[in-house]
Amino acid sequence: MKRILLLLIDAGGGHLTAARAIEAALDHRYRGVVETRIVDLSKEVKSGPLRKSQEAYEWLVGDGLWLFRLLWHRERSLLRPEVVAWLCRLLAGRTLLRIYQSERPDLVVSVHAFLNHFPERLLRKTLSSRIPFVTVVTDMVSIHRNWINPGVDYCIVPTERARDYAVRYGVVPERVEVLGQPVDYRFAERMGKKEDVRRELGLDPHRPCVLIISGGNGMGPVYETARAIASRVPAVQLIVVAGRNRTLEQRLRSTEWEVPAKIYGFADNMPELMGASDLLVTKGGPGTLAEAFTVGLPVIVSSYIPGQESGNAQYVADHGAGIYLKDPAEIARTVGEWVSDAGRLNRMSANATKLAWPNASLRIAERLVQLSRAEESISVLRPESSSTLGDH
């Protein structure tokens, strides 16, 4: 049985979602042939700042956004690949070495920008033969240099724009492949008629439905946007997802709505919620957008994280699949116009579908299994001096 490790740092939610989508696709297609383990280094280390990755990320994309801009800048980033590699080695070197030794993988896959240089080099130094190392880029079009390590065996990217960056930063073109954004393969399954999905969710089967989400952490003016739509567009019904934001969820649940409204915290039935909706209002996260494309949902991008998500809103607009608007009143006005114009919604839905890679996770799983078979024997680990690894 082949063993595949998926490496990530769980900061922001999208990396873990992508890893789980790949894991589910591998299990669905290769159960009994492949054993997959998701390794979140922020949870594996016993102590140190890496364990605070999620809290640090939430601060950086909130009050610390000024610092995030400086850290992210693609060409002049303070976090250059060599700096990130050194930091990760210091914070998690011994932990990752222990994992390599205990798991004895046939393939290692990174789904995080910070885990493409140091983990690949450590793998080469600690294994006596060349076990493949693969990067699966989970940002859509705005790719930071840390994603790209010319030394990896294969680099899987979601879009042609991302491929251009990978080649520009040194990956041999033959080792870069566009396979789409990894999303849960259930999004590619037929959901049935929209009206039937609405009935199952307790919604009005014939009333236009607007889905409002803002990432796993419920960032941005979700409440204000929902209130603006409810008060200005009486013809619709709402699904509002608060994510892990308990304060937002409670505020939404305690509100008296002018239109029918379903409130969720962290939702694990996103295929159904999207399948019931006519349009999506969301932060410009790549995973959410890819899911929307898969089910043909027109999108209003209401916010985005500078840097890694900055190109996503333009990507949606350039392809006629939606628009970027940040003012809740403007969003409400646009929702009203769209739901009253079925022709426009249908055209944008068709454009969104053209951007979809509905079988991306299954195709990624197939490619990973092919790559894992390039090394048929489990290698013997060579000892490395613990003084060079950090992670005390």
Secondary structure, 3 states (H helix, E strand, C coil): CEEEEEEECCCCCHHHHHHHHHHHHHHHHHCCCEEEEEEEHHHHCCCCHHHHHHHHHHHHCCCCHHHHHHHHCCCCCCCCHHHHHHHHHHHHHHHHHHHHHHHCCCEEEECCCCCCCHHHHHHHHHECCCCCEEEECCCCCCCCHHHCCCCCCEEEECCHHHHHHHHHCCCCHHHEEECCCCCCHHHHCCCCCHHHHHHHCCCCCCCCEEEECCCCCCCCCHHHHHHHHHHHCCCCEEEEECCCCHHHHHHHHCCCCCCCEEEECCCCCHHHHHHCCCEEEEECCHHHHHHHHHHCCCEEEEECCCCCCHHHHHHHHHCCCEEECCCHHHHHHHHHHHHCCHHHHHHHHHHHHHCCCCCHHHHHHHHHHHHHCCCCCCCCECCCCHHHCCCC
